[in-house]
Amino acid sequence: MKSITTLALTLLTLAGCSMTSDPTINLANNLANKEWQLAAIDSSPIDPATIQHPPTFMMATNGRISGHGGCNHYFGDTKISNSYMMAPGLATTKMLCIQNEVATIESQLLKALTQGVDVEFSDNDLILVGDDHQFIFQTK
């Protein structure tokens, strides 16, 4: 009986070691290696007729983000703390964006990522909440 109790305690200890309660690690794990596509801004759905290539968001396991803003590609390293993420050194390509609405959305998204966003999950949605706008992404 003593060996069964010892075995059970050992298994519980090992199981506890494999789980993390660190919200920063959990956030990075939930975001990592998924491609997210912008579905709405401030509860207004993205119109596929107006925006043919909606912005995307991806995070690698090392915390590096990348995506397409609508016109330009962006990439950079993030700083994550609990459910807050920012990419202060975000870099982008410099393509000319003719569609004003697309350029506006891209500018708003890049500003939010640079200044920092609260990261939330709801059902299958990724929600990035910045100072000025809320961006709702869905897995692509």
C-alpha positions, 0 to 999 in steps of 0.5 A, spaced: 500 500 500 505 504 501 508 503 494 502 505 491 501 511 495 508 513 493 507 512 486 500 516 486 504 522 489 510 522 485 505 522 479 501 528 481 508 532 483 510 530 476 503 532 473 504 539 477 510 540 474 508 540 467 503 545 468 504 552 468 500 558 472 504 563 469 499 567 464 505 570 460 507 563 458 500 561 457 498 567 453 504 566 448 502 558 448 495 560 446 498 565 440 504 561 437 504 558 431 496 560 429 495 565 423 489 569 425 485 574 420 482 580 422 474 579 422 472 586 425 474 593 428 470 595 434 465 590 433 464 593 425 465 586 421 471 587 415 467 587 408 471 583 404 468 587 398 472 593 400 478 589 403 480 584 399 486 581 403 484 583 411 490 584 416 493 578 419 497 576 425 502 571 427 506 569 433 512 564 433 514 560 439 520 565 440 515 571 441 516 574 434 510 577 431 509 578 423 503 579 419 500 583 413 497 589 415 493 590 409 498 593 404 505 592 408 508 586 411 510 587 419 514 583 423 518 584 430 519 582 437 514 583 443 514 584 450 509 580 454 507 581 461 501 577 463 495 579 458 499 585 455 503 585 449 507 590 445 512 590 439 515 597 440 520 596 435 515 593 429 518 594 422 514 594 416 515 594 408 513 600 405 509 599 399 504 604 397 497 603 399 492 606 394 485 604 398 484 609 404 480 604 408 485 599 408 491 604 409 487 607 415 486 600 418 493 598 417 495 604 421 491 603 426 493 596 427 500 597 427 499 603 432 496 599 437 501 593 436 507 598 437 503 602 443 501 595 446 494 591 447 491 587 452 490 580 449 483 576 450 480 570 447 473 569 446 470 562 443 475 562 437 477 569 437 483 573 439 481 580 441 487 585 441 484 591 445 488 598 444 487 605 447 483 607 441 480 600 437 479 593 439 481 588 433 477 581 433 481 576 429 479 569 427 483 563 426 485 563 418 
